[in-house]
Amino acid sequence: MSEEELTENQTVECEYELPTSLIITNVAETVFSKQTIKDSFEAAFQQYEENATFQYLKSFYRARVNFTSPEIAARARIELHNTTQCDATIKCYFFMPLETDKDQAGLYLEPPKPERMFFISPPASPPIDWKPAFEGRPIINYELLSAMAKLAPGKAHELHPPSDSQPAIVLHVCDNPEGFNERPQKIEQTRCPERNN
């Protein structure tokens, strides 16, 4: 065999290498609540490797067991699959990590191209040389203010004198009506009609 064929065989073996972790399903509920039962559950897997670590997924009634080598994980899976542990028949599966290989990107659907993203994009920014315009000082018409200050209630004020083609504009300033500042009377609620039993 040539060196190229050897490296190809090694890469194929690496791609299909067994994982070092097992997922245990149908774990008994008492394993999560009682320490003595949890210890006996862990002892069943620690007979293959003392340094095995455990992660419990209580809401799924599952556990993950991590070994140091794939051979130990394979032996534990073969011997403990469909066995009874803590009054429950457990099932053992290899934990397969998600592959994020870019070569497999063509196997899956890709997100749509952003052709119509302008529908949800923010409004366009202003032009390059645009600057905000500052508002000028407010124009105060002092003649209008003095004329309004001279208005007195009960008197008529002529704003525009009459001419041949236009009528006069006369402003009558009203007094406050009687009871203007008094609280309004309470509105009585309409009574409900009497019911005949």
Backbone bond lengths (Angstrom), bond angles and torsions (degrees), N, CA, C in turn:
res aa  C-N    CA-C-N  psi(-1)  N-CA   C-N-CA  omega(-1)  CA-C   N-CA-C  phi
1 M - - - 1.453 - - 1.520 110.23 -
2 S 1.329 115.36 142.25 1.457 119.36 179.34 1.528 109.55 -84.17
3 E 1.324 114.64 169.18 1.470 119.92 -179.37 1.519 111.62 -64.85
4 E 1.353 117.13 -34.74 1.461 120.88 -179.77 1.525 110.91 -65.73
5 E 1.368 116.14 -41.37 1.457 119.28 179.15 1.526 111.13 -65.90
6 L 1.344 116.48 -36.95 1.463 120.50 178.06 1.520 111.46 -63.50
7 T 1.323 116.82 -44.78 1.468 119.60 -179.95 1.523 110.89 -66.41
8 E 1.360 117.57 -35.33 1.465 120.40 177.22 1.526 110.70 -64.53
9 N 1.343 116.72 -42.71 1.470 120.52 178.58 1.520 111.07 -64.03
10 Q 1.338 117.40 -38.71 1.463 120.77 179.13 1.527 111.00 -65.27
11 T 1.331 117.06 -40.66 1.468 119.05 179.63 1.514 111.12 -67.62
12 V 1.355 117.40 -36.41 1.462 120.17 177.73 1.523 109.72 -64.26
13 E 1.349 116.98 -42.39 1.468 120.15 178.43 1.517 111.07 -64.04
14 C 1.336 118.26 -38.31 1.462 121.65 -179.89 1.524 110.92 -66.95
15 E 1.337 115.99 -36.01 1.461 118.77 -178.68 1.519 111.64 -66.00
16 Y 1.342 116.40 -36.20 1.460 120.18 -175.74 1.525 111.76 -103.98
17 E 1.301 118.11 23.62 1.456 121.75 179.25 1.526 109.54 -68.67
18 L 1.320 115.74 138.63 1.457 120.51 -178.86 1.522 110.50 -69.30
19 P 1.323 117.86 148.67 1.470 119.98 177.85 1.521 111.44 -76.45
20 T 1.307 115.67 165.44 1.467 121.01 -178.12 1.525 112.06 -98.50
21 S 1.314 118.23 4.32 1.465 121.12 -177.45 1.515 110.59 -122.22
22 L 1.344 115.20 150.78 1.455 122.45 176.16 1.515 109.76 -120.43
23 I 1.318 116.14 145.27 1.460 122.02 171.19 1.524 106.61 -105.32
24 I 1.317 116.47 123.51 1.458 122.34 -179.51 1.520 107.52 -104.52
25 T 1.338 117.11 122.54 1.467 121.66 -179.84 1.520 109.83 -106.71
26 N 1.332 115.60 164.86 1.465 123.88 179.38 1.528 111.64 60.40
27 V 1.327 115.83 40.53 1.471 120.77 178.11 1.525 108.07 -73.36
28 A 1.318 116.09 137.59 1.467 120.69 -178.10 1.521 110.53 -63.34
29 E 1.335 116.39 144.78 1.466 121.47 -177.86 1.529 111.70 -64.08
30 T 1.347 117.04 -30.03 1.475 120.24 -178.75 1.529 111.96 -67.75
31 V 1.350 117.59 -21.37 1.468 120.66 177.93 1.522 110.42 -62.56
32 F 1.348 116.90 -34.09 1.462 120.82 -177.18 1.527 112.51 -82.09
33 S 1.329 117.11 -18.87 1.470 118.99 -174.11 1.524 113.79 -108.38
34 K 1.340 119.75 -29.00 1.471 122.13 -176.28 1.519 110.00 -114.85
35 Q 1.332 114.87 126.46 1.467 120.64 -175.40 1.523 111.91 -66.87
36 T 1.338 118.47 -37.16 1.476 120.39 -178.11 1.524 110.64 -65.11
37 I 1.328 117.04 -39.43 1.472 120.36 178.91 1.522 110.08 -71.50
38 K 1.326 116.67 -35.54 1.471 120.36 176.38 1.523 110.45 -63.28
39 D 1.346 116.93 -39.53 1.470 120.50 178.92 1.523 111.51 -64.62
40 S 1.345 116.76 -39.92 1.473 118.88 179.05 1.528 111.01 -69.84
41 F 1.335 117.30 -33.10 1.467 121.32 175.82 1.528 110.25 -64.97
42 E 1.329 116.46 -44.76 1.468 120.28 179.90 1.519 111.39 -68.43
43 A 1.332 117.38 -31.46 1.471 120.48 -179.57 1.518 111.39 -64.42
44 A 1.338 116.97 -31.97 1.469 120.02 178.74 1.520 111.11 -62.22
45 F 1.335 118.33 -32.29 1.464 121.98 179.59 1.520 111.70 -92.17
46 Q 1.331 116.78 -28.05 1.468 119.41 -179.55 1.519 112.55 -75.13
47 Q 1.341 118.17 -9.11 1.465 119.11 173.88 1.524 110.70 -69.88
48 Y 1.341 117.24 -19.97 1.459 121.22 176.19 1.530 111.23 -89.68
49 E 1.315 116.22 -33.25 1.473 120.96 176.34 1.523 108.70 -158.13
50 E 1.331 115.77 124.53 1.466 120.36 -176.57 1.530 112.22 -68.84
51 N 1.328 116.91 -28.44 1.465 120.80 -176.38 1.530 113.08 -89.89
52 A 1.324 117.58 15.41 1.461 119.95 179.67 1.529 109.52 -64.65
53 T 1.325 115.76 140.43 1.469 120.78 179.11 1.523 109.39 -109.88
54 F 1.342 115.05 154.01 1.463 120.64 -174.70 1.524 110.38 -126.85
55 Q 1.310 115.04 141.15 1.468 122.06 172.54 1.521 106.74 -130.21
56 Y 1.330 115.44 125.11 1.459 120.46 -174.46 1.528 111.20 -103.54
57 L 1.340 115.68 136.29 1.459 123.15 176.62 1.525 106.88 -116.54
58 K 1.332 115.29 84.72 1.463 121.22 -170.80 1.528 112.55 -60.80
59 S 1.321 117.84 -42.59 1.464 120.21 -175.72 1.529 112.21 -66.64
60 F 1.357 117.83 -21.61 1.463 121.10 179.19 1.526 112.21 -103.79
61 Y 1.333 116.99 -0.07 1.475 122.36 -175.26 1.522 110.26 54.42
62 R 1.333 114.70 47.20 1.459 120.97 -179.17 1.516 110.55 -133.36
63 A 1.341 114.08 163.25 1.457 120.84 176.03 1.522 108.09 -142.63
64 R 1.313 115.11 151.76 1.465 120.58 174.95 1.518 107.18 -115.51
65 V 1.326 116.02 129.77 1.463 122.05 -179.89 1.519 107.12 -115.16
66 N 1.330 116.45 125.33 1.458 122.32 -177.81 1.527 109.53 -108.23
67 F 1.338 116.09 125.44 1.457 122.77 176.32 1.527 108.68 -110.53
68 T 1.353 115.84 171.04 1.465 119.34 -178.59 1.520 112.84 -88.22
69 S 1.339 117.88 -20.65 1.464 119.25 -179.37 1.525 109.92 -136.88
70 P 1.330 117.12 153.53 1.465 120.05 179.03 1.530 113.07 -68.54
71 E 1.349 117.29 -27.60 1.463 119.89 179.94 1.525 110.91 -65.30
72 I 1.334 116.83 -42.57 1.463 120.62 179.05 1.523 109.81 -66.03
73 A 1.337 117.18 -41.12 1.461 120.99 179.20 1.522 110.43 -63.40
74 A 1.346 117.37 -39.59 1.465 120.68 180.00 1.521 110.71 -66.61
75 R 1.341 117.35 -42.72 1.463 120.06 179.57 1.527 111.13 -64.06
76 A 1.342 117.34 -41.90 1.470 120.86 178.51 1.520 110.63 -64.96
77 R 1.313 117.71 -38.46 1.466 120.81 -179.96 1.526 111.09 -66.23
78 I 1.330 116.93 -43.05 1.467 120.95 -178.43 1.527 110.67 -66.01
79 E 1.327 116.88 -42.41 1.465 119.87 -173.76 1.525 113.56 -83.04
80 L 1.337 119.09 -25.88 1.469 120.41 -175.82 1.528 113.49 -104.55
81 H 1.316 118.05 -5.83 1.467 120.17 -179.94 1.527 109.66 -67.08
82 N 1.332 117.25 132.48 1.475 124.59 -179.00 1.529 112.76 61.47
83 T 1.325 116.28 32.64 1.468 119.65 173.78 1.521 108.71 -105.03
84 T 1.326 115.78 161.73 1.456 121.08 -179.22 1.520 108.74 -93.77
85 Q 1.311 116.02 120.91 1.457 122.80 177.27 1.525 107.92 -128.17
86 C 1.309 116.98 121.11 1.476 122.78 178.22 1.537 110.96 56.32
87 D 1.321 117.05 47.77 1.466 124.83 176.53 1.535 112.94 64.70
88 A 1.309 118.11 27.03 1.467 121.36 176.34 1.521 108.58 -144.03
89 T 1.328 116.11 139.29 1.465 121.01 178.30 1.522 108.02 -84.29
90 I 1.318 115.26 111.72 1.470 120.08 -176.42 1.524 110.00 -91.24
91 K 1.314 114.60 157.47 1.459 121.59 174.16 1.522 107.11 -125.64
92 C 1.331 115.36 138.59 1.470 121.07 -176.57 1.530 109.24 -114.62
93 Y 1.323 114.78 131.66 1.468 121.22 178.67 1.519 108.61 -132.02
94 F 1.337 114.78 148.83 1.462 118.89 174.96 1.518 109.27 -70.78
95 F 1.325 114.87 139.81 1.465 120.34 176.11 1.517 107.40 -86.26
96 M 1.325 116.14 112.19 1.455 120.56 -178.72 1.521 108.87 -100.13
97 P 1.318 118.46 114.15 1.472 119.41 178.89 1.517 111.27 -68.92
98 L 1.319 115.22 152.48 1.465 120.20 178.68 1.515 109.87 -68.73
99 E 1.322 115.58 134.40 1.450 120.11 177.79 1.518 109.14 -95.24
100 T 1.308 115.46 128.68 1.468 120.96 178.73 1.524 109.64 -113.05
101 D 1.326 116.23 41.49 1.451 120.96 -178.37 1.528 109.36 -73.27
102 K 1.308 116.31 133.65 1.465 120.22 -178.76 1.523 111.45 -71.03
103 D 1.355 116.97 -21.05 1.457 119.13 178.74 1.525 111.45 -68.70
104 Q 1.339 117.69 -25.24 1.453 121.04 -178.82 1.525 112.38 -89.76
105 A 1.328 117.59 6.36 1.461 120.58 -177.63 1.525 111.91 -63.29
106 G 1.349 117.66 -29.82 1.454 120.76 -179.45 1.522 113.37 -73.37
107 L 1.331 118.03 -12.88 1.460 121.00 -178.46 1.523 112.50 -78.36
108 Y 1.319 117.48 -17.88 1.460 121.08 -174.17 1.531 110.26 -116.20
109 L 1.302 114.84 161.50 1.465 119.70 176.84 1.523 109.79 -68.41
110 E 1.299 115.10 142.15 1.462 120.38 177.68 1.519 108.90 -98.64
111 P 1.324 117.84 154.92 1.466 119.12 176.97 1.529 110.03 -63.86
112 P 1.331 117.12 152.28 1.470 119.08 -178.34 1.517 111.93 -63.60
113 K 1.325 115.14 152.55 1.463 119.54 178.88 1.528 109.23 -69.94
114 P 1.314 117.02 140.74 1.480 119.60 -176.35 1.515 113.04 -77.15
115 E 1.342 116.17 64.54 1.460 119.66 -179.47 1.519 111.55 -77.41
116 R 1.329 116.68 -35.32 1.465 119.86 -175.69 1.510 111.86 -112.56
117 M 1.283 116.64 31.00 1.457 119.93 -179.56 1.525 112.30 -68.64
118 F 1.333 117.64 -15.38 1.465 119.44 -178.79 1.519 111.42 -67.02
119 F 1.338 117.48 -18.86 1.454 119.32 178.81 1.529 111.76 -66.06
120 I 1.334 116.21 -30.60 1.457 118.70 -176.82 1.527 112.15 -112.05
121 S 1.334 117.47 4.56 1.460 119.70 -178.63 1.529 109.76 -80.82
122 P 1.338 116.61 156.86 1.464 118.63 178.48 1.518 111.29 -69.26
123 P 1.334 118.17 165.11 1.464 119.64 -179.68 1.526 111.78 -61.81
124 A 1.327 114.87 156.05 1.458 120.07 -177.36 1.526 110.72 -64.75
125 S 1.309 115.43 150.44 1.459 119.63 178.38 1.532 109.56 -76.20
126 P 1.337 116.90 159.24 1.469 119.18 -178.93 1.522 111.70 -67.79
127 P 1.332 117.91 164.47 1.467 120.62 178.81 1.525 111.63 -59.31
128 I 1.323 115.80 165.68 1.470 121.26 -173.11 1.529 112.26 -62.37
129 D 1.341 118.41 -45.98 1.472 121.09 -174.94 1.518 113.25 -88.40
130 W 1.327 118.17 6.82 1.462 120.73 -176.15 1.514 110.70 -71.20
131 K 1.324 115.92 136.28 1.463 122.34 175.51 1.515 107.81 -132.40
132 P 1.318 117.05 144.44 1.468 118.50 -179.78 1.524 110.50 -67.23
133 A 1.318 116.28 139.61 1.465 121.17 179.31 1.523 108.59 -87.05
134 F 1.311 115.56 130.49 1.458 120.50 179.18 1.525 109.29 -83.95
135 E 1.326 115.37 135.91 1.461 119.60 179.81 1.522 109.66 -73.08
136 G 1.331 114.40 141.58 1.463 118.85 177.46 1.524 111.38 -75.45
137 R 1.305 115.59 172.32 1.468 119.77 178.09 1.519 109.51 -67.61
138 P 1.313 117.43 145.13 1.466 118.65 -179.61 1.532 111.07 -64.52
139 I 1.323 115.57 142.79 1.465 120.87 178.63 1.528 107.69 -86.16
140 I 1.316 116.34 120.68 1.464 121.65 -179.07 1.526 108.10 -104.93
141 N 1.290 116.02 121.08 1.452 121.73 178.45 1.537 107.93 -91.29
142 Y 1.335 115.57 97.72 1.474 120.48 -176.31 1.525 111.87 -68.83
143 E 1.331 117.28 -30.07 1.469 119.91 178.16 1.521 110.22 -64.66
144 L 1.335 116.25 -41.59 1.455 120.06 178.41 1.531 110.82 -65.03
145 L 1.337 116.72 -41.56 1.466 119.91 178.97 1.526 111.88 -63.24
146 S 1.349 116.42 -42.59 1.468 118.48 179.92 1.521 110.74 -67.93
147 A 1.345 117.69 -36.34 1.461 120.31 178.28 1.522 110.62 -65.94
148 M 1.319 117.25 -38.41 1.463 120.15 179.25 1.527 111.04 -70.15
149 A 1.329 116.14 -32.69 1.467 119.28 179.43 1.520 111.27 -69.40
150 K 1.332 117.20 -27.78 1.463 120.79 -179.17 1.528 112.59 -78.09
151 L 1.311 116.73 -15.66 1.458 119.34 -179.39 1.523 109.96 -64.68
152 A 1.285 115.80 131.47 1.459 121.41 179.64 1.513 108.59 -124.94
153 P 1.330 117.58 141.59 1.469 119.02 179.99 1.522 112.07 -65.61
154 G 1.329 116.53 144.84 1.462 122.43 178.75 1.510 114.26 88.58
155 K 1.322 118.46 -4.91 1.463 121.42 179.96 1.521 109.40 -115.06
156 A 1.351 115.29 151.50 1.459 121.15 177.00 1.519 108.49 -96.28
157 H 1.333 116.32 136.69 1.468 121.89 -178.96 1.522 108.38 -122.87
158 E 1.321 113.82 125.97 1.460 119.09 -179.87 1.523 109.07 -87.39
159 L 1.336 116.25 116.20 1.458 120.89 -179.20 1.534 111.61 -88.37
160 H 1.332 115.33 -33.73 1.463 119.70 -178.66 1.523 107.73 -138.48
161 P 1.336 116.60 123.49 1.472 117.33 -178.52 1.530 110.49 -72.10
162 P 1.347 116.57 153.81 1.477 118.64 -179.55 1.524 110.94 -74.36
163 S 1.328 115.28 153.98 1.475 122.09 175.46 1.517 107.65 -138.24
164 D 1.329 116.07 -178.14 1.465 119.18 -178.18 1.527 111.93 -66.37
165 S 1.342 116.23 -31.71 1.466 118.92 -175.66 1.528 113.45 -104.81
166 Q 1.364 117.84 -10.87 1.463 119.59 -176.03 1.517 110.29 -133.38
167 P 1.312 116.26 144.77 1.463 118.52 176.73 1.528 110.80 -81.15
168 A 1.285 115.62 166.51 1.466 120.60 177.60 1.530 108.98 -79.62
169 I 1.332 114.12 150.21 1.467 119.73 174.67 1.514 106.87 -110.84
170 V 1.355 114.80 115.00 1.461 120.85 -177.03 1.526 107.77 -118.39
171 L 1.336 114.90 131.87 1.451 120.74 179.95 1.515 109.18 -104.52
172 H 1.344 117.48 125.97 1.454 122.96 176.81 1.526 107.63 -108.12
173 V 1.317 116.75 113.88 1.456 121.58 179.80 1.511 107.98 -82.18
174 C 1.318 117.01 127.32 1.465 121.42 -176.08 1.519 111.06 -89.83
175 D 1.347 114.80 147.61 1.461 120.62 170.47 1.523 108.17 -81.01
176 N 1.314 115.35 160.64 1.466 118.81 173.80 1.522 108.67 -69.08
177 P 1.312 117.81 131.45 1.470 119.33 179.71 1.528 110.48 -66.90
178 E 1.324 115.34 163.20 1.461 119.64 -179.95 1.525 109.48 -62.80
179 G 1.303 114.83 139.17 1.462 120.05 179.24 1.520 114.03 73.30
180 F 1.356 117.22 21.02 1.462 120.48 -178.24 1.527 111.49 -64.92
181 N 1.324 116.61 -43.26 1.462 120.38 -178.02 1.525 113.15 -89.55
182 E 1.349 117.52 -4.74 1.451 119.19 -179.37 1.525 110.66 -75.72
183 R 1.329 114.67 152.63 1.463 119.62 178.96 1.526 109.75 -70.41
184 P 1.305 118.57 139.17 1.464 119.91 178.96 1.522 110.97 -67.34
185 Q 1.321 114.41 153.09 1.452 118.70 179.78 1.523 109.93 -68.23
186 K 1.312 114.85 150.43 1.452 120.57 -179.70 1.529 109.04 -70.27
187 I 1.312 115.88 130.92 1.460 120.96 179.64 1.519 107.86 -81.79
188 E 1.310 115.16 123.37 1.452 118.99 -179.46 1.519 110.13 -76.73
189 Q 1.306 114.86 138.15 1.452 120.27 179.89 1.528 109.33 -75.15
190 T 1.309 115.90 140.24 1.465 120.95 179.18 1.524 109.72 -67.32
191 R 1.313 114.07 130.52 1.458 118.66 -178.50 1.517 110.39 -71.29
192 C 1.301 114.39 147.77 1.457 121.41 176.93 1.531 107.75 -78.32
193 P 1.320 119.58 137.59 1.472 119.56 -179.84 1.528 111.19 -64.08
194 E 1.316 114.43 149.39 1.453 119.34 -179.51 1.526 109.83 -70.99
195 R 1.314 114.64 143.98 1.456 119.98 -177.50 1.526 109.54 -102.24
196 N 1.293 115.07 139.56 1.458 120.63 175.16 1.506 108.61 -93.30
197 N 1.317 115.54 122.66 1.458 119.63 -178.96 1.497 111.33 -88.79
